[in-house]
């Protein structure tokens, strides 16, 4: 086991032992008679269905009063869910798989978003600066690539794109940057390439960046990239609240699919995006189901890259 895994396992054990009843167990209702729940997310286009569902009252219909907290990626929200600070969170599947292997009691309860299956329209891409000599992922051998979290879905999918294009990903150097910082990092030469998601992908492209690969599409055309998850303690002690969240989230995903204009506009309520670029944004798909074959493909690559030791049990990972 690597030093990274050993340290993470130790941290996970401490978090599991110190988890409190905060945010778990039988939830008290607020003055409105609704059950309060807190959901941790990133301020990206992919969580638009959650905001839209809250606005449309879909969670209230299920008896839930939702508070949304924005922050880091899945690698940072995982411990907050384990400790009970968050009831649910949005995170990429790699973060959740890694957490499960480390013994952290997490379970996926709803899909988050799925790739479009078309690199030219997908909401995620691997891009390079406008003056770069790189024309394909294979040309990135020895390059510095920005991703949002190290040892996660970003570097796994980028390495795969390099392999698919005929290159060797062994010498790639990954650095951790927040998505909003990536367009400027490309512009000032801080990195040779970046894995970027919307709305920052469109911003980078409008600043002259060039797309060289659709890293998620290269991995699987039906990949569920991220999902909403919770801790097993909440599932055991208050399954009704978990079921209500899943029902409301599935309804929100369907509403987002059926109302693309409203989905676009809700983005202005939780990001500082320039409204002039909204029509240019690429959006993922929002099906309520998760393609387990695609998740298995991701897990296989994570084993190949040493992020996990063995493929996860998808029957226990996904509720």
C-alpha positions, -999 to 999 in steps of 0.1 A, spaced: 0 0 0 13 34 -9 21 62 16 -8 82 3 -32 53 8 -18 47 43 -22 83 54 -57 85 39 -67 53 56 -55 66 90 -74 99 85 -105 80 74 -104 58 105 -101 88 128 -130 105 110 -151 74 113 -144 70 150 -152 107 157 -184 109 136 -211 125 156 -249 124 153 -248 158 136 -266 155 103 -273 118 108 -300 97 126 -335 108 130 -337 143 115 -356 169 135 -380 189 115 -378 227 113 -406 252 119 -421 245 85 -424 208 93 -397 199 68 -367 178 75 -335 200 71 -307 184 51 -273 199 40 -258 191 7 -222 199 -3 -214 208 -39 -190 224 -63 -201 257 -80 -202 241 -115 -228 235 -142 -232 199 -132 -251 207 -100 -277 229 -117 -304 202 -113 -300 204 -75 -305 241 -74 -333 238 -100 -350 212 -79 -349 233 -48 -362 263 -67 -391 242 -82 -400 229 -48 -392 193 -57 -374 187 -24 -401 204 -4 -426 180 -20 -406 152 -4 -406 169 30 -370 182 28 -356 217 36 -323 218 17 -293 239 25 -266 239 -2 -230 245 7 -203 251 -19 -167 241 -14 -140 217 -27 -143 186 -48 -152 151 -37 -119 145 -20 -128 173 5 -165 166 9 -160 129 17 -147 135 52 -174 161 59 -201 135 50 -183 108 71 -182 132 101 -218 141 97 -211 178 89 -229 172 56 -259 149 51 -253 145 13 -227 157 -11 -219 158 -48 -186 141 -58 -170 123 -86 -172 86 -87 -134 82 -82 -134 100 -49 -163 78 -37 -146 46 -49 -113 56 -31 -132 63 1 -150 30 0 -117 11 -4 -103 30 26 -132 17 46 -152 49 48 -190 42 50 -203 60 19 -230 50 -5 -242 66 -38 -279 75 -36 -284 94 -69 -267 101 -102 -251 135 -106 -243 138 -143 -232 117 -173 -210 125 -202 -227 133 -235 -207 106 -253 -194 132 -279 -160 148 -273 -171 179 -293 -201 186 -270 -190 172 -237 -189 195 -207 -153 183 -198 -121 185 -219 -84 185 -219 -71 218 -233 -38 235 -240 -28 272 -244 -33 289 -277 4 289 -286 10 252 -277 27 228 -301 6 200 -286 -20 187 -310 -31 155 -293 -31 138 -259 -1 117 -269 20 148 -272 17 155 -235 44 131 -224 65 149 -198 40 178 -196 26 196 -166 -12 192 -164 -36 210 -141 -64 190 -124 -86 198 -94 -77 170 -71 -46 148 -73 -49 110 -74 -85 112 -86 -107 111 -116 -88 140 -133 -54 123 -136 -70 89 -142 -90 101 -172 -61 122 -185 -37 93 -184 -63 72 -202 -66 98 -230 -28 98 -234 -28 60 -237 -58 60 -261 -39 85 -283 -9 62 -283 13 80 -258 29 71 -225 14 88 -194 42 77 -171 60 111 -171 31 134 -167 33 159 -139 0 168 -123 -6 200 -103 -36 208 -83 -56 239 -92 -92 250 -86 -112 250 -118 -118 288 -118 -80 293 -118 -73 270 -148 -80 295 -176 -55 320 -163 -30 292 -155 -31 283 -192 -28 319 -203 2 327 -182 21 295 -190 19 280 -155 8 247 -170 11 229 -204 -24 216 -203 -55 215 -181 -85 193 -175 -114 218 -174 -151 215 -168 -179 240 -175 -184 268 -171 -146 272 -171 -141 252 -202 -160 277 -223 -141 306 -206 -108 289 -215 -118 282 -251 -129 318 -255 -95 329 -242 -79 310 -270 -73 275 -254 -74 245 -278 -92 213 -270 -71 182 -276 -92 154 -260 -125 147 -244 -111 128 -214 -144 115 -201 -157 104 -235 -124 86 -241 -130 67 -209 -166 56 -216 -194 71 -237 -219 66 -209 -197 74 -179 -215 88 -149 -188 112 -138 -203 122 -105 -230 113 -81 -247 123 -48 -237 102 -19 -243 99 19 -230 80 48 -242 45 58 -251 58 92 -278 81 78 -291 52 56 -294 29 86 -309 54 111 -331 75 88 -337 57 55 -369 77 49 -349 109 46 -324 92 22 -353 78 1 -369 113 0 -336 129 -12 -332 102 -39 -367 107 -51 -363 145 -52 -329 144 -68 -342 120 -95 -371 144 -102 -347 173 -103 -325 155 -129 -355 148 -150 -367 184 -148 -333 196 -158 -333 174 -189 -368 185 -199 -362 222 -193 -327 231 -207 -334 269 -207 -343 269 -170 -313 248 -163 -291 273 -180 -306 303 -162 -303 287 -127 -265 288 -132 -266 326 -127 -279 322 -92 -249 303 -78 -220 313 -100 -206 346 -111 -207 336 -148 -210 362 -175 -245 357 -189 -232 364 -224 -215 330 -225 -244 309 -212 -256 300 -246 -221 287 -255 -218 263 -225 -216 226 -230 -239 206 -207 -237 170 -195 -267 147 -195 -288 142 -164 -302 107 -165 -314 92 -132 -296 59 -137 -259 51 -134 -243 29 -160 -225 3 -138 -204 -10 -168 -190 25 -172 -182 27 -134 -164 -6 -137 -143 7 -165 -133 37 -144 -125 14 -115 -103 -8 -137 -83 22 -147 -79 33 -111 -64 -1 -103 -41 2 -133 -29 36 -120 -25 24 -84 -53 46 -69 -70 15 -55 -59 -21 -50 -90 -39 -63 -123 -33 -81 -151 -21 -58 -183 -40 -51 -207 -19 -71 -237 -36 -55 -228 -20 -22 -213 12 -36 -245 22 -54 -278 21 -36 
